[in-house]
Amino acid sequence: MQVANIHEAKTNLSLLLKYAEGGEVVLIARAGKPIARLVMITARQQGRKPGIWKGKVRMASDFDELPEDLISAFEGKAA
């Protein structure tokens, strides 16, 4: 693990980034106290694929219907 104070980090950012790319953790410190961690970003998962659930989900025809008393309660009206 590399530890660098803020001044060193500003001066040697490219080098510290190479360490992070290599999988090493770089701590950036102020007055000897760690304040930040520089790490490699792992590869993101593939993006979303539209339609992947097509044919796998069934929705009832009345899924958005509510009883009148429940609608009144949400609207703040007395039951």
N, C-alpha and C positions, 0 to 999 in steps of 0.2 A: 504494500500500500504506500502510495506517495502522499506526502504532506507538504503543502506549500502555503506560505503566508500570502496575503492579498497582493503585495508588491511582486513577489515571485510569480504568482498566477497571471498577473497582467503582463509581465515581461516574457513569460515562457508559455503562453496559452497554447500555442501550436504543439509544443512538446507534450504538455499535459493532456491535450486531446489525443495525441498518439498513444499515450499510456492507456487512456480510457478506451480507445478503439481496440487495444490489445486485451481488453478485459480486466484491466487493473482499476482499482478504485483510487481516486485522487481526492484527498480531503483538502479543502481550502480553509485556512485558519486566520483568525484575527487575534493578535497578541497570544498566540499559542492555543486558543480555544477554537475547535472546529466549528465552522458556521455553514459550510456547504459541502456537498458530495458530488463529484463529477464522475458519472458512470456512462458506460456505453448503452445506447438505446437498443433494445432487442428488436428484432424484426416484428413488424405488426402482422396480425392475422390478416388473411385475405379480406377484402371488402365484402359488403353484403351483396347477396345475389337475389334480385327481385324474383318473386314467384316460387321460392323454395318450399313454401307451405301450401301451395296450390293443390287442392284435392285432399288435403290432410286435416282440414279444419272445417267443422260444420257449425253454422250459426243459426239459432232458432229464428223463425220469422218474426217473433214478437220480442226479440232480445232488448229492444229499446222502449218497450211499453212499461209504464209504471201505473200503479193504482192511484186514483185521484187523491186519497188521503196522504199518500207519501209525497206527491207533487206539492200539495198544500203545505206540508211540513217543511219542505225545502224552501218554499216561497215565504215562510214565516206566517202563514195564515192559520187561524185557529181551526182545530179539527171539528 
